[in-house]
Amino acid sequence: MTNEDYMKCRTCRFCIHSQGDWVCSAEGRPTASGGTCGRYRPGSCENCNSLVSSGGKTLCGATGEEAYVLSVCSLYDPSGRRSV
């Protein structure tokens, strides 16, 4: 079963909600909360709140392990919500 939030702007960190409007900041265009976001990559570490840079390395703040931003985060939530 596919999650209804999959690829929606409201689940993408590049979509900004301000005063009732949604804007895809990466693409520089207005959109809607239910609109498709072309930059949404489910599970990628770059979408994780726990990703931190330290000493020239990218680390998972939750586990302390080195992470590659395009890898799938071990704390991945398929709904797109960043709960960590």
Secondary structure as GFF3:
##gff-version 3
##sequence-region A 1 84
A	DSSP	three_ten_helix	9	11	.	.	.	ID=ss1
A	DSSP	beta_strand	15	18	.	.	.	ID=ss2
A	DSSP	beta_strand	21	24	.	.	.	ID=ss3
A	DSSP	beta_strand	29	31	.	.	.	ID=ss4
A	DSSP	three_ten_helix	45	47	.	.	.	ID=ss5
A	DSSP	beta_strand	51	54	.	.	.	ID=ss6
A	DSSP	beta_strand	57	60	.	.	.	ID=ss7
###
